[in-house]
Amino acid sequence: MIQLDFYGTLVAASLVLLLGRGLVTRIAFLRNYNIPEPVAGGLVVALALLLLRTFDIEVRFDTSLQTPLMLAFFATIGLSADFASLKKGGRVVGIFVLAVTGLLVVQNALGIGLATALGLDPLMGLLTGSITLAGGHGTGAAWGTVFSEKYGLASASELAIASATFGLVLGGLIGGPVARLLIKRVRVPGCHPQETPRLPKGFEQPNKERSITPFSFIETLALIAVSLLAGNLLNGLLHGTAFELPTFVCVLFVGVVLRNGLSALGLYQVFEREVSVLGNVSLSLFLAIALMSLKLWDLAALALPIFIILAAQTLVMALFAIFVTFRMMGRNYDAAVLAAGHCGFGLGATPTAIANMQAVTQRYGPSQIAFLVVPMVGAFFIDIINVIVIKLYLVLPFFVAV
């Protein structure tokens, strides 16, 4: 076994990003279907590690940097959100929340229905539904423990982790192709000479050059650090109460308060371009570490019936994004970008959704409303709504009888 320490893992993650950039630049298929660079590089490395394992060689990474990078990314999302912009997206956020809620209901109905038809415990269908796909690894692990201890479902935690991993991979793969299909039907901003092109903001075009200075870098880094510290303290205070929230939500909330509080008091204006640079760095490294450390043999170990359920969930996610999300959000370019983002956190996680949308906007142009709506819904609303939907399913007769 080869164990890479903190520094070795950081080097490996950086190389994964460079590899992904090279692959997307040189391979037309990846470029045409808007596959995010971290996903392309991370999957190639994960497949190489799977091959090495057949020769009894296993490589393990130090993933201690993964959580801080994820939290730093959400801190920058909070620091990028000003109340004036949030007001503009009010109605769109509400419509997108309805679309997201509809998918959660569909995912669980499909999971339970297929599990029952295949002769499996209905709880397995629920576990391969919104719990792990929209909820991700953290939510999956938490509910897996509940299902094991309260309902006696064997290997629930292992199934949850494997399902969440499957979703993370597929969420990063289908978003680009879905957007490409939809964009063929719409008028893309900036493609017509009479239009005034919209300038990209925040996370829309991560490769756009942005001027920064050492001092401004330190100022922004300090804001992110305060968001991380205060967010973790807030999470500790809320732990075990009725208001308990995931740590990343607390960090994002602190970032929003900092951004708007300092602005309202006239003390400081957040440097958005620099926040987006640091956020994109955190996002890219987080995804690189997450994907290169995937244990693909866990997916290979999935029983055929579970694999059938997850494959069906992936197909339904793509169809839902095309026929429901895209139409509900207005059938325009912004709706196509939102559909790509929905694929990302409908199957994986919010960082995957952002990476999907970046791959699209980097090629076709900015979509400010998409980068306003998706982080808000992915960070704040989806976890709360998901818990409500899951608990409503658990009161169905066949679960109560278990």
N, C-alpha and C positions, 0 to 999 in steps of 0.2 A: 504494500500500500504506500502511496506517495501522499504526504500531508503537506500542503502549502500553508505557510503562515500568513499573517496579515499582509506583509509586504509582497509576498509571492502572489497572493490573491489579487491585490491591487494591480500588479503588473499584468496578470492574466486577464483581468477585466478590461484594462486599457487595450491590450492586444485584441481582445474580442471585438471591441468597438472599431478598431482599425480594420480588422478582418471584415466585419460587417459592412463598413463603408466601401472597402474594396470590392466586395461581392456585389453590392447594389449598384456600384458604378459600372462594373464590367458585365454583369448578367442582365440582359434586357428583361427577362421574365420577372425578376425581383423588382426591377425599376418600374416596369409597366403596371405591375399589380400592387405597387406602393407598400412593399414589405418593409417594416421598420428595420433600420440597420442593426440595433441591438438584438432583434429577434433572429435576423439572418445569421449573424456571427455566433450568437449564443447557441443556436440549434446545431450548427456545424460542429462546434466544440462538444456539445452534449452527445452528438452521434459518435464523434471520435472517442469519447470516454466510454461509451457503450461498447464500441469495438474493442477497446483496450481491456475491458472487463472480461471479454471472452478468453483473453490470455491470462486471466487471474491478476490483472493489474488494475488497481482502483486508485483514482486520484480524488482527494478530498480537499475542500477549500475552507478557509477561515471566513465564515459568513457574518462575523461580528459587525462588519461595516454596513451590512445590508439594511438593517433597521434604521440606523441613523441617516443613511442616504434617503430612504423612503420618507422619513419624517422631515428631513430638510427640504425635500421636494414639496411636500404638503405645506410647509411653512412658507415657501415662495409662492405657492398658489394663494394662500391667505394674504400675503403681502402685496399681491397683484390685484386684489379685489377691492375696489373702492365703491362706496355706497351709491354714488351717482351712476356707475355702470350697472350695478346690480338692479337698480330701479328700471333701467331700460330692458333688462331681460326678464322682468317679472312674469309676464304672460307666457313667454316662451318656456321659462323654467317650469311653470305649472303644467303646460301641455306635455313637456318631456317627462315630468314625474308621472303623469298618467300613462305614458307609453312604457316607462320602466316598470311601473306596477303591473301593467298588463302582461309583460314578459314574465315577471316573477310567478304570477298565477299560472301561466301557460307552462313554464318549466316544471313546476311541481305536479301539475295535472298530468303532463306527459311522462314524467319520471315514475309516478305512482301507477299510471295506467300500464306502461310497458313492464314495470317490475311485476305487477299482478299477472299480466298476460304471460310472462316468462316463468311464472311459478316462484318468484322471489318474494321476500318479505317486503311489504309496501314501504317500510322504513328505508330500505335500500334505495327505492325510487325517490323518496324525499331527500335522501342524502346525495343523490346524483342530480338533484334539481337545483333550486335557487340557493340552498345552503352552501354548496361548494362552488357553484358556477358564478353566481352573482356575489356570493359572500367571500369567496377566496379561501386561502389556507387557514387564516385565523378563525373565521366563523366555522369552517368545516371541522377543525380540530376541537373547538368548543362543543359543537353539537354532537360530534362523534363520541365524545366522553359521556354526554347526556344519554345518547342512545345505548351505549354499552352498559352504563350503570343503572339507568332507570328502566330500559326496555329489554336489556339482555341481548342486544344485537352484537354478535361476535365480529371482531375485526373492524368495528365501525370507524375507528380513528384512522386505520391504515387505508380503508376505502375512501375516506374523506380526503386524505392527503393526495392519494393517487388521482381522484376525480378533479381536485382543484388544480393539480399539475397539468392534467389533460386540458382543462379549460384555459389555463394560462397560455399554453402553447397555441391552441386553436384560436383563441381570442386575438392573438397577435398575427395570425396568418390569414383570417378571413376578412378582417376589416378593410384592408386595401382593395382586394378584388371586389367586394361589395360596393365600395365607393366608386371604383372605376366603372362598374356597370351602371350605377346611378348617374354619374356625371355625364355619361353619354346622352342622357335625356334632358339635361338642363343647360342653361346659359351660364358660363363661368365668368365671374367678374374679371375685368382687366383684359379680356380677349377681344374687346371691341375698341377701336381707336377713339370713338367719341366719348368713352367713359373716362372718368378720372379714377385711376387705380387707387384702391384702398391701401394704406400703409400698414404693414404688419405690426402687431403689438405682442408683447409677452411671449407666449410659447408657440405662436403660430408658425414661424419660420426660424428654427433654431440655428441655421447656418448663416443667417443674416449678420453682417458685421455690426458690432456695437462698441463704441468707444468707452473705455473705463479708465479710471486712475487708481493708483494704489490706495489713496485715502478713501475714495468712494467705495472701493472693494471692501475695506475694513468696516466701513459704516454698515454696508449691506450684510456682511458676515455677522456683525454684532446683532443686527435685527433678527437674523435667522437663529443665532444662538439663544437669544432671549426667548424667541418663540418655542424652541425646543425645551428649554429649561422650564418656562412657565407652563407649557402644555403638559409636560410630564408631571409637574406639581398639581395641576388641575385634575389630571387623570387620577392621581393618587387620592385627592380629596373626594372625587366622585365614585371611587371604587366601592362596590358593595351597596351603593344607594340606587334608588329608582332612576336616577339621572345618569347612571354609568354609561360612558361612551368610549369607543376605541381611542387609543392614544393619538392616532393621526388626526382624528376629528378635533381633539382638544388643541393640538398644535396648530392646525389650520385656523381654528377659532381665535387663538391668541394672535396669529398673524393678521387676521382681519381687524381685530381691535387695535393692534399697534398701528397699522397702516392708516386707519380712519381716525383714531384718537389723536395721533401726532399731527395729522393734517388739519383736523378741526381746531386744535389748539394753536395752530400756526407755528409749531416747533420744528417740523421736518417734513419734507416731501420725499417720499420713497422714489428711488431711482429705478424706474420700471425696467429699463433695458438691462441693468446690471442684475436685478432680481431674476430676470428671465434667463440670463447667462448661467448664473449659479444653479437655478432650478433645472435647466436642461442638462448641466453636468451631473447633478445628483440623480436625475431621472435616468440618464444613459448608463451611468455606472451601476445603479440599482438593478436595472433590467439585465445588464450584462452579467452581473453576479448571480441573479436569480435564474437566468436561463442556462448559463454554463454549468451551474451546479445541479441542474435537473437530474434526477435519477430515472432515466428513461426505462430502466428495467422494472421500476414500479408500475409503469404503464403497461409494459409487456406482460406483467403478471396479472393484469386485470382479467377476470373471467370473461368469457365471450358474451354472456348476457349483459354484463355491466358495460362492456365496450359497445354493444349495440345501443344501449340507452344513451351513452355519451355521444355516440356518432349521430343519433337522432336529434339530440339536444343541439348539436352544432348546426345541423341542417335547418332546424326550426329557428335558431338564432339568426341565421343568414336570411331566411324567408321573412321573419318578423321585421328585421331591419329594412328590408326592401319594400315590403307591402304594407307595413304598419308605421314604423318609425318615420320613414322617409315621407310618407303621405301626411301623417299627423303634423310633421314639422314644416310643411309648406311646399314640398316637391321642388325645391330650389337647390342651389349650390350649398348653402348652409345646412340644409336638410341632409344632403349627401354626406357632408363631413360629420354631422351628428350621428348618422347611421353607422359610419365607421367607428366612431367613439363608442356607440352603444354595443357594437360587437366586442370591443375591447373589455369593457367592464361588465357586460352581460354574461361573458364566459370567463373572464379573468380578473382584472383589477383596474382601478383608475389609472395607474401609471401606464398600463398597456393601452388603455383608451387614448391617453394623451399621445403616446408614441404612434398609434394608428393615425390620428388626426394630423400629427406633424408630417408623417410620410405623405399624406394627401396635400396639405397646404403648401408644403415645400415645393411641390411640383405644379400645383394648379393656382395657388394664390391664397391669401389670408381669409379666415372666417372668424371674425371677432366674436360673434354670438356663440359659436360652437365652443370656443375656448373659455367663454364666460359660463355657459350652462353646464357642460359636462363635469368640470371639477366640483361645482357646487352640488350637483345631484349625486355624483359618485362619492363625495366625501361626507355630505350631510344626510341626504334623504334616503339613499338606497339601503343603508344598514338598518335604519329605523323601520322603514317599510317592510324590509325583508323579515325582520323579527315578527312583525304583526302578521304577515302572510303565513309564515311557518307555523306560528301558534294557532292560527285559524284552521290550518290543515290538520294539526294534531288533535283537534276536538272532533274530527270526523269519526263516525261510528267504528270503523275498522281499526283506528288507532287507539281509541278509548278502550276497546275490547282486548288490546294486547296486554 
